[in-house]
C-alpha cells in the first residue's frame, strides 16, 4: 500500500498528517499531500556500488577560462569564467544585477540564453537597446521541468537565470524548497553539459542571498553587487576558482555600467587637502591594493556616554585603535563623540587600516592636518606598536602609483615615529 505524507511547500518539513501551521517555518496552510509508491518485489533497481579512485590515477585537466568581456568582472572571478561554473550573483533590488548581465551578454562571444523570470521581453528589449545589446536569446519559462528539457535538448554555452527566486520547483516560487531544488538542478545541468551559469538571487535585510544556505554551498562562486556612493562594487564572497574578497568597481551611467580601471583615483577625487581628521590608507581588498581616505571627526558629547559611529570599517578594530590612543598616548577621548568613515561608501575589513584610523582620529582631536602627499599602512597592536601586514609590497606600489611621495609603513619604525612626532606631536 502506498504511504502518504505531507510536505510543507515553503521549507520542506514533512509530517505523517496535515497541520494547519508548519512548526519549522511558521507558514499557514502550506502542507501538500505526497504519496510514495513502493516498488514491486523483485523489480527494484540494482544498487550502484561506488568505486574508489586513487589520486595518482586522476587526470590533470588544465583549467580553461574565457573572458567575460569586462576586465573588472574577470578580476573578481580570478581570470574569467570557467566552463561549467555556477556563479550566484546577489544584490539589492535596483543595484544593477540585470544591467550587469546584459553588459556581459553584449560582450560574450558565446551562445547565451537569458532566462527572464521577473521582466517581460519588452522590458528587457528596452533596456538592451539602451545598453547596445543587438541580439539575445530569451526564455520566459519559469517551470523547472520544461526548462531542463529544453536546456538539455539545446544547451547554451552560457545561461543567465534572472532570478532563481522565480523558478517553480516543488513549491511556490521563492520558497526555500523551490530555491533549493532549482539551484541543485541548475548545478547538475551545468556540470553535465559544461554550461557556465549565472544565478541571480535577491538579498535579505541582513545583506545575504535569500534562500537556504545549501544554495551557496552548491555553487562555485558567490558574488555581491553593492552600492558604494556613486559607484557599484562587485565583491567575491566565495570562489572555488579564484581569490575571495576581490573587488571590481563600476560606475552606473545612462549607457549602463562602466568600468573604473583606477579605483584609487576615483575614491580620492573629492578628498579635501589640509583638513584635520583625514588620512590616506593603503588597503588590501582581496588581491587588489587601493588608496582610500579615512575620515574622522571628534566633537564634545552632550550625553553621559560618548558615541562611536563607524562607517565602512570594522567597528571592533576602530574601538581597539581608540583604546590604544587613549591608553598609550593619553589622548582624552572620554568626553568626545568619535565618528570614523571610509570615504566613498566602500566597506573594507582590513587590519592594515588601523594606523590610518589612529592618525585620522589623532589629527581630528589635536586639530592638525596630515601632509597631502602622505599615505600610511599598518596594523596597530594593543601595546601601541605598528605591526606588519599582508601584501605590503603591493600596497607600497599602489601608493607610489597614486602619487604619494611619503609612505609610513611598519617596515621603517624609526621613520614612522619621527614622522608622527613631526606632523602631529
N, C-alpha and C positions, 0 to 999 in steps of 0.2 A: 504494500500500500504506500502511496506517495506521502511523504511527510510535508506538512505545511508549517511555515514560519512567517514572521512578519518583520520587515526591514524598514528602518527609518530612511526616507529618501534624502534627508538632509545630512546625516552623519554616518549612516550605515549600521547603526545599532540594531541588533537582532533580538527577538523575543519570541517565545512559542505562542503568545497570544497578543491580540491587538491592545494597544494602550492609547489613551487619549493624549498624553503628553510624553514626549521622549525623555527618559531620565538622563540621557547623555548630553544632548544639546538644548533641551528645553522647548523644542518645536511642538506645536499642537497639530493634531490630525495629520501626522506626517508618515504614518505606517502604511506599508503596502504589502499585500499578501504575496508570498513567494512559495511556489510548490517545487520541490525537488523530486524528480522521478528516479527511483533506483534502477540500476542496470539489471537486466535479466541475468539469472545464474548462468555462468559459463560463457557469457557474451561480453564480459568486461575486457577492456583493452589491456594488453600486456604492459606491466610496469616497465618504464625505461630505466635501465641501470646506468648511473653516472659513471664516467670514466675519468681516470687521473692522467694529467699531462705533466711531464717533467719540464721544469723551466728551461733546461738546456735544449729541449726539442721545440720550443716555441720560436716561430719565425719572427725575425725582427723586421717589422714593417716601418719604413721611414714615414714620419708624419708629413702628409701632404696638406698644403694650405692653399687657399685662394683669397685674393684681396676683396674686401667689401666695397672698395672704391672710395672709402673715406679713411684717411690716414689716422684720424683720431679714434675711429672705431677699431681699426687694425691694432692700434697701440693697446687699447683696453683688452682686446681678445688675445693679445700675445703674438700678433703677426698675421691675423686674418682668420677666416672661417676654416673649419676642418670638415671635410665631407662626413655626413652622418652625425654631426654635432647638434645637440639640442640646447638652445640658449633661452633662458627665461628673462624677459625684459619687463621690469616693473617700474611704476611711476604713478604719480597722482594724476587725476583727470586734467586734461588740458596742458600737460607739461610738454607734449610734443612727441609721444611714442609713435603715433600713426604717421606723423610727418617724417620721423626718422626712418620708418620702414619704407616710405615712398622714396626718400632720398637714396636708400640702399637699392631699391628696385630699379631706380633710374640708372645706377652705375654698375650694377652687377651684370656681367656678360654671361648670364646663366638663364635657364628656363625657370621662371619664378611664378609661383601661384600665390595669390593673396586671398586668404580666407577672411571675408569681411562679415563678422557677426554682429557688429554694432552700428555700422553705417550702411546706407543704401548705395548701390553702384553709382547713382547720380551724384551723391555727396563725395564719393571717392574720386570720381572723374573731375569734379570741380576743383578739388584740392590738387589732384595730379596735374591738371592743366596749369595751375598757378606755379607748381614746382617744376614744370617742364618734363613731366613723365609722358612719353608719347604712346607707349603700349604696355599693357599689363593684363595678365590673365586673372580674372576674378572668380571667386567661389562664394556662393550665397547659402550653401547648405550648412546647417548647424547640427544636424543629427549625426552622431558619430559613425554608426554602421555604414550608411551610404557614403560618407566621406572616405572611410577606409577602403571601401570597394573601389571608388573612383581613383584614389591615390595609388592603390595597388595595381590597378589596370594601366593608368597613365601617370607614372611617378614623375614629379618635377625634380629639378636639381636643388631648388631652394623653396621652402614653404614658410610663409608668414601666417600666423594664426592670431587674429585681432578680434576678440581676445579669447583666452582659454575659458573665461567665466561664462561665455555664451554657448558653449558646446553642451548638447543634450546627451548625457551618457549615464544611464542607470539612476537618474534622479533629476530634480528640477535644475535648470541651468544656474550655475553659481554656487550650488550646494557643495558640501565637502565631498560627497560621493561622486558627483558629476565631474568636479575638477580633478579629483584623484584618478578616476577611471580614464578620463580623456588624456591626461598628461602621460600616464603609463602607456596608453595605446599609441600616442604620437611618438613616444620614445622608442617603442618596439619597432614601429614602422620606419623611423629614421635610421635605426641600426641595421635593419634588414635590407632596406633599399638604398642606403647611403644618402638620404635626403637631409641636407642641412636645414634645420627647423628653428624658427624663432617664435616663441610663445609669448604673447603679451599678457601681462597679469596686472590687475588693479592692486593697489596697496591699501592697507588698513590705516587707521589714525595713528598707529604706532610706527608707521613707515616701512612695514614689511609686506611682502606679497600676500594677498588674501588667499586662504585655502590651507589645506593640510601641509605640514612640514615635509611629508614624504614627497611632495611635488618638487621641492627644492633639492632633495636628496637624489631624485631620479634624473634631473637634468645635468648637463655637463658644465654649464656656466650660468650664473645669475648676475644680471646687470641691472643697475638702477639709474634712471634718468631723473635728475633732480634740478631744481631751480636754484641758482646762485646769483642773486641780483638780476642783472640784465642778461646773464649767461645761463646756459644749460650745461650741466656736468653729467657725463656718463661715467659711472663708477662700477667696478667689478667687485662683487661680494664673494663670489666663488668662481673658480676657473680651473678645470682639470687640464687645460692645455696652455696655461699662461699664468702670469702673476696675479695676485689678489690685491685689491686696493688701488689698482691703476686708474688714472683719471684721463678722460677725454673732454675737452672744453669746446662748446659751440656757442654761437650767438644766433638768437632767433630773429629773423628778418622777414620781410614781406615775401621774399622769394623762397623762404624755407630756412633750414638750419645751415649755417655757415661755420666752417671750422675756424678755430682760433689757434694758429700754429705757435704763437708765443704767449702763453697764458700769463707769465710773469709780467710782461709789459702791459697786458690788458688789465690785470688786477692792481697794478701800481700806477695806472694812468692818472687817477684823481688823487694821488697821495699829496697832502699838504706838506710843505717844507718849512722847517724852522719852528714847528709847533711842538710843545712838550706833550709827552704821552704817546709818541709814535716811534715804533721800532720795526725795521725790516728783518724778517726771519727767512732763513733758507730752509724750507721744509721739504719733506720727502713724502710723496703720496704714491704708494706702490713703488715703481721703479723710476718715477719721474720727480725730478727736483724742481721746486718752484720758489720764487722770491715773493713773499707775501707780507703785507703790512699788518702788524699787531697794534691795535689802538687801546689806550687805557685812559680812564677818567676817574679822578678822585674828588669827592665832594663831601662836605660836612653832613652828617646824617641827623635828621630830626627824630629818629627812632631810637629806642633803647638798644636795639641790636642792629649793627650796620648791615647793609645789604651787599651781597656779592652776586653780580649779574654777569654771566658769561655767554657769549655767542660764538659758535664755530670752533670752540676748543673744548678739551676735556676739563669739565669743572673741577674734578678732583686734583688734577695736576696744577690748575691755577690756584686752588686753595693751598696746595703744598708750597708753591712759589711764594705766595703771600705770607705764609707762616715763616718761611726761611728769611724773607726780607725783614719781618718784624722781630724775629728772634735773633738772627745773626748780625743784622745791620742796625738794629734799633730803630727801624722806620716806624713812626707812630701811625698805625692803621686802625686802631681800636675805635676811633670816633669818626671814621670815614666810610662812606659808601664807595665801593670799588666796582667799576664797570670795565670789562675787558671784552674786546671784539676783534674777530679776524675779519678784516675789511674785505668786501667783495661778495659776501654771502657764502663762501666755501665753509665746509666742515672738515677739518683735518685733525686727526688724533695722532700727534707725533711728539714724542718726548723731546725732540730737538728744538721745539718751540719754547721750552722752558725759559731759556736765557732771554729771549725776546720779550716774553711776558714780564719777567722780573725787571728788565731795563725800562720797558714801557711804563710800568707802574711806578717805578722809582722816579723816572723822568716826570711823570704827571704829578707826583707828590711834591718834589723839590722845585718844580717849575722850570726845569732846564731842558732844552731840546737836544736830541742827538744829532750828530752831523748828517747831512743828507746823503753823503756817499758811503755811509757805514751800514753794513749788514752783519747779522750775528747768527750763530748757531751753537747749540749746546744744551745738554740736559743738566738741570740743577739738582744736586743731591741734598739730603737733609742736613748735612754738615756745612752747607754753603759752598761746596766745591762744584766746579763745572766739569761734567763728565763727557766722555767721547760718545758719539752717536753713529748709527749705521749710515753708510753711503756718504761719508764726509767728503770724499773726492768729488763725487757728483754734485754735491751741494756747493762746493767751492767753485767748480767750473761754471755752474749756473749763476753764482754771484758775480763772477768776472764777466760772463756773457751779458748779464743785465746791467753792467756798467758801474758796479760798486768797487771803488779802488781800495777800500779798507774793509776787511772782514775779520771779526772777532770769532774765534773758534777754540775748542779745548786743546788743539794741538800746540798752542803757544800761550801757556797760562800767565807768564810774566807780562807779555804784551797786553793780554786781556785785562789784567789787574791795573796796569798803568793807564790803559785807555779809559776804564771805568772811573778811576780816580780823577783823571784829567777832565773828562767831559761832565761827570755828574758829582764829583767829590765836593 
